[in-house]
Amino acid sequence: MLLDLIQSGFETSLLIDVLLSIPIILLSLSVHESVHAIAANALGDPTARNLGRITLNPVKHFDLYGFLCMLVFGFGWAKPVPISTRYMKNGKWGFVVSALAGPFSNFLLAFVMAIVYVIAFIIMSHLAVAVAVSGTVFNLILRFFEIGIFMNVSLAVFNMLPVPPLDGSRLLTALIPRRWAMFVFKYEQIFMMALLALLYFGAFSGILSTATGAVAGFILDTVNLIPIDGLINEEGLYKIRMSMLGM
């Protein structure tokens, strides 16, 4: 996204997308890491909780390189949550559950954003004329949620890759022999650097983009099955309209 902006000569629409992406990235990464910490704490490991990592404060989770990768590639990471398996009854599988909780939280956040997107579209379609909401504001709100859906899905899909130290690799290391798992843990930083190099050269771009599009499409199709329009009655719309008009 950031590269597209630079290559376009800072086209206005792409600049707006980048600016909208910044709070979405900070929220999405904060949710991801907080849920890691919540899951670990629920399984008996208070390490991340004691370090104040159960919070949506992005400062606690911010990693500059991961943030920039999200802006450039659409795939990135935050500062990893420390997990100590010695506090867990079944450390190996507790580690897996804690790891997979992060991507799951982003899938869930994408689903919630899809619902809000549909609700916003319905409400604003009804109220646009009454409250003189400009087309620009209308489009910005919808675009915010569109980006939010795809950013969260891409973050979840990326982290599900079985490449150390991404979350998906934790399931892999739980299934392979211990000596192999220890080898993976020892050299996971090298694996990560290799992954970044492959991302830079677009090795995974096709697979990740296809998977992200498919999952995002599934989420939107699922939300469209919910009779949201019927749940927002005229009385509710009237109250919203009066509130927006300050009456």
C-alpha positions in Angstrom: 0.0 0.0 0.0 2.8 2.5 0.9 4.8 1.5 -2.1 1.7 2.0 -4.3 1.3 5.5 -2.8 4.9 6.4 -3.5 4.9 5.0 -7.0 1.6 6.9 -7.8 3.2 10.2 -6.9 1.1 10.4 -3.7 -2.3 10.1 -5.4 -5.0 11.4 -3.1 -7.1 8.3 -2.9 -4.1 6.1 -2.0 -2.9 8.7 0.6 -6.3 8.6 2.2 -6.1 4.8 2.3 -2.7 4.9 4.0 -4.0 7.4 6.6 -7.0 5.3 7.3 -4.8 2.2 7.6 -2.7 3.6 10.4 -5.3 3.5 13.2 -6.6 0.1 11.9 -3.1 -1.4 12.0 -2.5 -0.1 15.5 -5.9 -1.5 16.7 -5.5 -4.8 14.9 -2.0 -5.5 16.2 -3.0 -4.5 19.7 -6.0 -6.8 19.7 -3.8 -9.6 18.3 -1.2 -9.4 21.0 -3.7 -8.7 23.8 -5.6 -11.9 23.0 -2.3 -13.8 23.0 -1.8 -12.5 26.6 -5.4 -13.2 27.6 -5.2 -16.8 26.4 -1.8 -17.4 28.1 -3.2 -15.9 31.3 -6.3 -18.1 31.1 -4.1 -21.2 30.7 -2.1 -20.3 33.9 0.8 -18.1 32.5 0.6 -14.6 34.0 3.9 -13.4 32.4 2.3 -11.2 29.7 -0.4 -9.9 32.1 2.3 -8.9 34.6 4.1 -7.0 31.9 0.9 -5.0 31.1 0.4 -6.6 27.7 -3.4 -7.1 28.2 -4.2 -3.7 26.8 -5.2 -2.0 23.6 -2.6 0.7 24.2 -0.6 0.4 20.9 2.6 1.7 22.6 2.8 -1.6 24.6 2.8 -3.7 21.4 4.4 -1.5 18.8 7.2 -2.9 16.7 8.5 -0.4 14.0 9.5 -3.0 11.4 6.3 -5.0 11.8 4.2 -1.8 11.5 6.1 -0.7 8.4 5.6 -4.2 6.8 1.9 -3.9 7.4 1.9 -0.5 5.6 4.2 -1.8 2.7 3.1 -5.4 2.3 -0.2 -5.6 4.1 1.3 -8.3 6.4 3.2 -7.6 9.6 3.5 -8.2 13.3 3.7 -6.4 16.7 6.1 -6.9 19.6 5.8 -10.6 20.6 4.0 -11.4 23.8 6.3 -13.5 26.1 4.8 -16.8 27.0 6.2 -19.1 29.7 4.9 -22.7 29.3 6.2 -23.8 32.7 3.1 -22.2 34.3 0.8 -24.2 32.1 -0.5 -27.7 32.9 0.2 -28.8 29.3 2.8 -26.4 28.2 3.2 -27.7 24.6 -0.4 -27.4 23.7 -1.0 -24.4 25.9 1.6 -22.6 23.8 -0.2 -23.7 20.6 -3.6 -22.4 21.9 -2.1 -19.1 23.1 -0.4 -18.6 19.7 -3.5 -19.4 17.6 -5.6 -17.1 19.7 -4.0 -14.1 18.0 -5.0 -14.9 14.4 -8.4 -16.0 15.6 -8.9 -12.6 17.3 -8.2 -10.9 13.9 -10.7 -13.1 12.1 -13.2 -12.2 14.7 -12.4 -8.5 14.5 -12.8 -8.7 10.7 -16.2 -10.3 11.2 -17.3 -7.6 13.6 -16.1 -4.9 11.3 -18.0 -6.5 8.4 -21.2 -6.4 10.5 -20.6 -2.7 11.4 -19.8 -2.0 7.7 -23.2 -3.4 6.7 -25.0 -1.6 9.5 -23.3 1.7 8.7 -24.2 1.3 5.0 -27.8 0.7 5.8 -28.2 3.5 8.3 -26.2 6.1 6.3 -28.2 5.2 3.2 -31.4 6.1 5.0 -30.1 9.2 6.8 -27.7 10.7 4.2 -30.3 13.2 2.9 -31.9 14.0 6.3 -28.7 14.9 8.0 -26.9 16.2 5.0 -24.0 13.7 5.3 -21.7 14.4 2.4 -20.7 11.7 0.0 -17.1 12.1 1.0 -17.8 11.4 4.7 -20.0 8.5 3.7 -17.3 7.0 1.6 -14.6 7.6 4.1 -16.5 5.7 6.8 -17.2 2.8 4.6 -13.7 2.7 3.3 -12.4 2.6 6.9 -14.3 -0.6 7.5 -13.4 -2.1 4.2 -9.7 -1.6 4.9 -10.2 -2.9 8.4 -11.8 -6.1 7.2 -9.0 -6.9 4.7 -6.2 -5.7 7.1 -7.4 -8.1 9.8 -7.9 -11.0 7.5 -4.4 -10.5 5.9 -2.8 -10.2 9.4 -4.5 -13.5 10.5 -3.7 -15.3 7.2 0.0 -14.2 7.4 0.4 -15.3 11.0 -1.1 -18.7 10.2 1.8 -19.5 7.9 3.8 -22.4 9.4 7.0 -20.3 9.3 8.9 -19.5 12.6 8.3 -17.4 14.5 4.8 -16.8 13.2 1.8 -18.2 15.1 1.1 -21.0 12.6 4.5 -22.5 13.3 3.6 -23.2 16.9 1.2 -25.9 15.8 3.9 -27.3 13.5 6.5 -27.5 16.3 4.0 -29.2 18.6 3.5 -32.0 16.0 7.2 -32.6 15.0 9.8 -34.5 17.1 11.2 -32.4 20.0 14.7 -32.3 18.6 13.4 -30.8 15.4 11.3 -28.3 17.3 14.3 -27.2 19.3 16.2 -26.6 16.1 13.3 -24.5 14.8 13.2 -22.4 18.0 17.0 -21.9 17.9 17.1 -20.5 14.4 13.6 -18.9 14.1 15.1 -15.4 13.7 17.0 -16.7 10.6 13.7 -18.2 9.3 12.1 -14.8 9.9 14.7 -12.9 7.9 14.4 -15.4 5.1 10.6 -14.9 5.2 11.0 -11.1 5.0 13.3 -11.5 2.0 10.8 -13.7 0.2 8.0 -11.2 1.0 10.1 -8.4 -0.5 10.5 -10.3 -3.7 6.8 -11.2 -3.8 7.3 -15.0 -3.3 4.1 -15.3 -1.2 2.1 -12.3 -2.5 0.0 -14.4 -4.8 -0.9 -17.1 -2.2 -1.5 -14.6 0.6 -3.6 -12.2 -1.6 -5.7 -15.1 -2.8 -6.2 -16.5 0.7 -7.0 -13.1 2.1 -9.5 -12.4 -0.7 -11.2 -15.8 -0.2 -11.5 -15.5 3.5 -12.7 -11.8 3.4 -15.2 -12.8 0.8 -16.5 -15.7 3.0 -16.8 -13.3 6.0 -18.8 -10.8 3.9 -21.0 -13.5 2.4 -21.7 -14.8 5.9 -22.6 -11.4 7.2 -24.9 -10.8 4.2 -26.9 -13.9 5.4 -27.8 -12.0 8.6 -31.1 -10.0 8.1 -29.5 -6.8 9.4 -31.8 -4.6 7.3 -34.8 -6.1 9.0 -33.4 -5.6 12.5 -33.0 -1.8 11.9 -36.6 -0.6 12.0 -38.0 2.8 11.2 -38.4 3.7 14.8 -34.7 3.0 15.4 -33.7 5.0 12.3 -35.9 7.9 13.5 -34.2 8.0 16.9 -30.7 8.0 15.2 -31.8 10.7 12.9 -33.0 12.9 15.7 -29.9 12.3 17.7 -27.7 13.3 14.8 -29.8 16.4 14.3 -29.4 17.3 18.0 -33.1 17.0 18.7 
